[in-house]
């Protein structure tokens, strides 16, 4: 059994293993894989896409999901004791919590796999799903050049993790003071987009909108990218802020079906985590 906390905990071949499992999930190979198993989920009330796809994925695999609010973990009881009891009845823990340290503690003290469904530091399932979708529509997604438009936060840092594992080129466009370390940074979208194949965005805090005025992705801006380029905004996105209305209505936008793979990929992550570790 294995945990899934950071993309950088994986090797590229393990990413492709999960992609292969996702393909097989679609063929029905893993029907009933979670039969007789219970998965405990900790999710805030605001979770929509990630929670829906995990709960539905567990159901489709024949398992039982037991849901708690994310703040259930923010109590006086030592996390070691929470894990000690959950180990008696649960087969997996899926947690969405702002502190990745808490997720890591769950993994350290649990005798069952722990899956990170999002923290303030990263969002590995979301980005893994995006890579899977890109692998289906790009000739070679690891040869594409990626641009992340947004602040240094969980989405951008997860893209940085993905780039480190898969070896693709990643740069960032952001306002001054919002830079990620270790990537090439632009502060003007007109300079950032030329030569790029995949443009990714993240929503912006209300107080940062003015700082990102030179970073909005529009249809006119996407016209500067490489031929066949795609715009992949992380939901929830806000028209008129990090992206314009016209670019969402354009052929550059990957579309809502792009996220369909979140269901199969998260099922694949659960299956991968529960499979025995192969020596070597």
Protein Blocks (a to p, Z undefined) as FASTA:
>chain_A
ZZdfbfklpcfklmmmmmmmmmmmmnommgoklgoiacdddddfklmklmmmmmmmmmmn
opacddddfklmmcfbdfklmmmmmmmmpcbdcdddfblklmmmmmmmpcbdcddfbdfk
bcfklmmmmmmmmmmmgfblmlpccddeddddfklmmmmmmmmmnopacdddddehiace
hiacdfbfklmmgopabdcdddddfklmmmmmmmcccfklmmmmcehiacdddddddehi
lpcfklmmmmklnbjmlmmmmmmmmmmmmmmmmpccdeZZ
